Amino acid sequence: MKLWTNQYLIIILLSLVMFASFYMITAGFPIFVSTISDNPAIAGIMTTTLMLASLITRFFASVIIQKINMKLLLIISLIYFLGTIALTFLNDSVVFLIIIRALQGIGFCMLTNLVFTISSNIVPKSRLGEGIVFFAMSTSVGTTLGPLIAISYLARFSFRSMMMLTLALMCFSLLCSFFVKNTKKKEAERPLDQTQKEPFYKYMFDKRVLLPCILVAFNYMAIAGIVNFMGAFGKEINVGGSISQFFIAQGIAMVIIRMFSGKIFDKFGHRVLIIPAAIAGAGGLILLGFSTKMWLVLVSGVLFGVAFAIIHPVIQAWALTLVPPEKKATANSMLLIFIDSGLAIGSVGLGILAKWVGYGMTFTYSAAFMIVILILYLMGSRKKVDFAVNKG
């Protein structure tokens, strides 16, 4: 079946611009806060507030998504998020900005749940792995572009003008949303009245995707260390800003691997991808921890890029094969909850560890997360949950 339909292209473009806009704001806020407050902890409080609001909302997002027309909810959520951006022009007090970040956490939570669910519904079942991987690439590119644009832009222009730019970009995403079709599928396997009688918590949790969620959480615990401490590690090994080349190596590896990993998943399942990805990730983190020269940093970037490219999107695609179509929103919501939790736990835990052992050894120790992923996956995965398309 055809993958690159108009609907698929629209949701990829919408998501790419939306993620880039959000991470422009996320990277720009700490820079702006440093100009209005001498307390660096304020930026951390804003991030924590955002994350808490997002986490709380995720427990209800899957329920709301399954009850309301997805296209309508997408449009409403984008308008809501545009409103939170507009609010930043009213007041620049610290307390007001913290409240705005909480409101943005709620909005972005709904938006991410929606685009993940809509994309998984659009993708043909026979090409689910390929479709999810390319969609994940669009969000990863947006996540990478956002901070790069924000840092470069704020070096020359004001925070307020950057918010005007994000406002325009989110308006573009809103425009795209009007061309998105509602993707809620009819439940052929179960009578409608039966699903309506399900208890509330069944919309929020499904034990069938618990293992994939746990694996994704450990993956993002490792990613948290890379995101938070790479700059400080560059100073520790006396390479300064050159350490950013790690992300270039990681990005190149990620793009190359994702070009064919989805097709491998669709043909052979998840086992042939997750096992080598976890090994590559562990090797990359161990090597990074002992790196003293840039060529070692680049090699570790390539190895970690392989893990970064495979583990999240492949586990997400696998999780979606474990639940019926009407539970895709629940599966996506659970995955996002565990991703947020993994980032939060990893950021705090590895930050404490770094104070005791240094940043290099922190990366080396964080390889344990990849080893845990490998062990849990080998213990918990079963052939009976292998990719359902191969049976169809």
N, C-alpha and C positions, 0 to 999 in steps of 0.2 A: 504493500500500500504506500501511497505518496506521503512523505514526511513534510517536505518544504511547501506547505500550503500557505495561502495568504494569511490564514488565522495564526499559523505557527510563526510566520515572519513578524506579524504585528505584535504578538505577545513577547517575542524575543526583543524587538526594538523598544517596546514599552518598558520592559524590565531593565534593559541595559541603561536607558536614560534615567529611569527611576532610581536604580541603585547608585549610579554616578552622582545624581543630585543629592541623595541622602548622605553619601559618604563625603561629598563636598562640605555639607553642613557639619557632619561629625568631625571632620578634620579642621574645619574653619572655626568652630566654636572655641576650642582650647586656645587658639591663636588670638581670637578676639578677647576672650576672658583675661588673657595675660595683659591686655592693654587697659582694662578697667578694674583689675584687682591684682594685688601683689601676692595673693594666696594661691599657689599652684594647685592646692587641693580642691579648689572650686571646680576646675575642669573635671576632676575625677568624680566629684559629687554629681555633676551633670550627666556623666556617662553612666554612673550607677543608677541614677534616677530613670534614665532612658531605658536601661536594661530591665529594671524592676517592673516598670510600667508595661514593657513589652512582654515579659514573662507572665505577668498576671493576666494580660489580655489573651495570651495564647491558649490559656485553659478554656476560654469560651469561644475563641475564634472559629474552631471547627464546627461548633454547634450552630453558630450564626450563619456560617457559609452554607451549611446543609439545609437551612430553613428559608433562605432568601435567594432570589435570582442573582447569580454571580455577576453578571454584567452590571446590573443596577448597583450592587454592593461595591463593585470596583469603582464605578463612577463616583459614588458617594464618598468612598474612602479617599480617592484622589482629591476631590473637592475639599474634604476635611483637612487633608495634609497641606494643601495650598493655603487654607485658612491659618494653619499653625505657622507657616512661613510668613504670611502677611502680618501676623501678630508681632513678629520681631521688630517691625518698624515703629511700634507704638511706644515701647519702653526698653531701655537697655540696663535696667537694674538686675543684679545677680539673681535675686529671688524670682523675679518675673521670667528670666531666661531659664531657670531650673524648671519652673512650671511648664514652660513651652516645650522643653525637652521631654518631660513626662507625657505631654499631649502628643508629641511626635512619636514617642515610643508606642503609644496605642495605635496611631495611624499606620506606622510602618509595619507593625505586627499584622494588622489586617491585610495590608497590601501584599506582604510577602506570602502569607497563607493563600491569598487569592491567586496570585500569579503562579505559584507552585502548583496549585490544584488545577487551575485552568490549563496550564501547559501539559500536565500529566493526562488530562482528559482529551486534549487535542491530538496528542501523539498516538499513532496507530499501535495497537497492542503488539503487533509483530516487530515493531521498531522502537519499543519503549526505551530500551537501554540507550540507543543512539540519540533518540529525541531528548531524553533527560540530560544526557551528557552535554549536548550542544546548548541546551537551555542553561545548564549550570555554567557553561563557559561564558554566556552573555552576562550573567550576574557577577561572575568573577572578574570579567573585564571592567564592568561598571564599578565594582568594589575597588579595583586597582586605580582606575582613571580618576575617581572622585577625589581622593587625597592628593594625587599629583596635581590636578587642576587647582584645587583649593590653595595648596601651599604656594604654587607658582603665581596664582592670581593675587593672593593677599600680600605678596612681596611688592606689588606695584599699585594695587587698588584697595579700596575700602571694603570692610566686611559688609556694609549695607549694600554696596553695588554687587557683591558676590551673591547676596541673598536675592537680589533682583534677577540675577542670572539663573539661580536655582528655581526661582518662581517661573521664569520663562520655560525652563526645561521640563518642569513638572506640568506646565500647561500643555506642552507637547505630548507628554504621557497621557494626560487627560483626553486630548484630541484622539490619540490612538485608541483609547478605551471605548469610544463610541463605535468603533468598527469591530470590536470584539463581540463574538456571539456567546450567548449563554451556553455553557458546556455541561450543565447538570444532566447526567444520563439517567434514563429510565431504568429502574431496577427490575431486570427480567428474572433474576434468580429468586427474588423474595417478594412476596406480596406487599403492596404499599402499606396496607393497614398494619402489617406485622412490624415493619420498620418504624412506623409512627408510634407504636406502643412500647418501643424500647426505652429503658430507663435513661435518664439524662446523662449519667456518667458514661454510657456506652458510646456516646458521640464524642466524648473527650479522651477516651482511652481504649486501646485495643492491644491485648497482650501479645498478639501475633507479631507485632512490630517492635516489641520491647528490646529484643537482641540487637536489631539494626540501630535502634535509638541509642543504646548503651555504647555501641561501637563508634557511632558518630560523635558522641560526647567525648570519648577518649581522644578521638582524632582532633577535636577542637581544643582540648586541653593542651595538646602539643602545639597546635597552630597559635594559641594564645602567647606562648613563649616567643615564637618567631616575630609576631606582630608587635609585641610590647618591648622586647629587649634587644632587638637587632642593632638599633642605633647605639645603645650603650655598649654592646659587645664590640662594635667597631672601634670605640675609644679604648676599650680594654686591651685589644690586640694591636693598637696603634695603626689602624688603617683609615680611621675617620669615616668621612662620608662615602668612601669607596665601597663600604660594606653594602651599600644599596644595590650593588651589582648582583648580590645574592638573589634579589627579587627579579632581576632581569633573566638570570639563568633559570630560576624557578618558573617564570612566566613562559619562556620559550619551551621548556620541557613540558609544561602543562598544556600548551596549545598543541604541540606535536602529538602527545599521548592521547589527548581527547579527540583528535581527528579520527582515530580508529578504535578506541577503547569501547565506545558504544556498540559498534558493530560486533566486536568480539563478545561483548556481553549478550547480545541478541542471539549469537550463534552457539556460544559455548557455556553461557551462564556466568555467575559471579565468582566462582571459586578460582578460576584461572587468572583473575585480575586482583582480587583482594589479597591473596597470599603473597605474591611478589611485591605488591604495593606496600604492604605493611613492612616487609623486609627492607625494601628500598628506603622507606621513611625512617626506620630505626637506624639503618646504616648512615643515612644523610645527617641525622641529628648527632650521632656519635662522632662522625667525622667533623662536623661543624664545631663541636665542643673542643676538639683538639686542633682546630685550624689556627695557624699563625701566619699563613700567607694567603694571598687572594686566590690563587689557583685552587687551593683546598676549599676555600669558601664557595667558589663557583661549582666545583664538583659536588659539594654537599647540597648546593642549591638545585642542581639537576636531579639528584636523588630524591630530595624532599619534594621537588616539583612533580615527580612521578607519583608519589603518594598523594599529594594535593590534588592531582588531576583525576585520580581513580577513586579513592576511598569514599568521599562524600557522594558524588553523583551515582556511583555504582551501588552503594548501599541504599541510597534513596530509591533507585529503580528497583532493586531487590525488594525493599519494603513494600512498594506499591503492588508487587505481584503476590504478596501474602494476604492481601485484604480484597474484599469484593469492591466493585466500582463505587458503591455508595459510601465506602469508608476511606476513600482516598484523601478527603479533607482531614479526617482524623489522623491518618498516617503522617501526612505532611505537617500537621500541627504538632504532633508528638516529636517528630524529627527536629523541628525548629525550636521547640522547648529544650530539648536535650543539647542542641547546638549552643543556644544562649547560656545554658547552665554550664556546659563545658568551657566556654570562653570565660565565664565569670570565675569558676573554680580554678581554671588554669592560670588566669591572670593573677589572682590573689596568692594561690599556693606557690607558683613558680617565683613570684615576686619575693615572697618570704624566703624561699630557698636561695635565691640569688644573693641576698644579703649575707648569707652564711658561706656559700661556696663559690661565688662569682658567677658571671653570666655564661662563660664557656662550659663549666661543669653543669650548670643548670640545663643547658641544651643536651648535654650527654645524658644526664639523668632523665630528661623528658623522653628519651628514646624508649623508656620503660612503658610509656603509653602505647607506643606502636607494638611492643611485644605483647602487652595485655590484649590489644585488638586481635593479634594473630592467635593467641591462645584461646580467647573467648570464641572467636569465629570458628576455629577448628573443633572446639568442644560443642558449640551450640548449633552450628549449621547442619542441615540434613539434606540428603538428596531429594527428599519429598517436597522441599520448599525451593528446589531449583527452578529456574526461570520457567514460568507457566506456559509461555509461548511455545517452547520446544515441544510441549505436549499437544498444542492446539493445531 
